[in-house]
Amino acid sequence: MADALNGRRVAILAADGVEQVELVKPREALREEGADIDLVSLKPGRIQAMNGDIEPADTFEVDRVVSEVGADDYDALVVPGGTVNPDNLRSDENAVGFVRDLVAAGKPVAAICHGPWILVEADVVRGRKVTSYPSLRTDIRNAGGTVVEEEVVTDQGITTSRNPDDLPAFCERIVREFAAR
């Protein structure tokens, strides 16, 4: 599927506390297929990634600030996990609105591990099958989603996975889903 994403603009929405591998691996997979990717965050500068939520990893330069972007700027969205990252994101009305607007526009959205927390906050899991890290599953159910135990699931344009072990399947699926739309 080489170059399956040429001409596609993809946002990766992340903040301090992002799980590094969940940012890096999807970004690599999408770039290999030709996607133009922006790291979108809550503020300009750099964000601090983590390994296993507790060990500081690398920092990453922010390309765009979420308060200055909209659904029309991108063809697709990826939300990596890490416990702190999506907790920061779901507390920001611009980030929540950005996710909600992308889903409303019918653009593919993908979230892994704790990333679906912002999907819950944006009220976009209702009536969809979703998977996630186990600690989010009650939140998903309470928000009207159906929790499934699968390494990757796509329902109505939203793709989710459970944890870093699912990254190979997650990356393959998001490339396919983003190319199809």
C-alpha positions, 0 to 999 in steps of 0.5 A: 500500500505504498503511498496510500496516504499521499495528499492526506493531512493527519493531526496527532492530538497530544499533550504532555504525558503522551505515551511515546510509543503510541505517538511515534509508531502511528506517526511512522506508519502514516508517514511511510504511506505519505501522510502529511502529519501535524502534532497538534497540542494545547500550547506551542512549544514542546510536549513531554512524552513518557514511557509507561506513564512514569519515565520521562522520554523524549520531547516533541515539537508542536506544529499547531495549537488546537485552538487555532485548527479546525476539522477542515484542516485535516483528513483524519485524527490520531489520539495516542494514550498515556494516562496524563495525555488524554486527561489533559486533552479532555479538560480543554474545550478546544481539544474536545470540540476539535474531536467532536467536529472531526467525527461530525464531519465524517472524518476517521478518528483513531485512539489507542489505550487511554486516548478514548477518554477524549472520545467519551468527553466529546460524546462520540462513543454513543452507539459505537463499539469501542475498545480501550485500556481496561480502566476506561471501560466503565466511562465508555459504557456510561457514555453509551458505547459498547465495550469490546475486547479486541486488539483493534475495532472500527465502528462508524469511522472511529478506530480504537485499540487497547494498549501498546501491544496492539500497535501493529494491528492499530497502525495497519488499520488506521492506514487502511481506514484513512486511505479509504476516506 
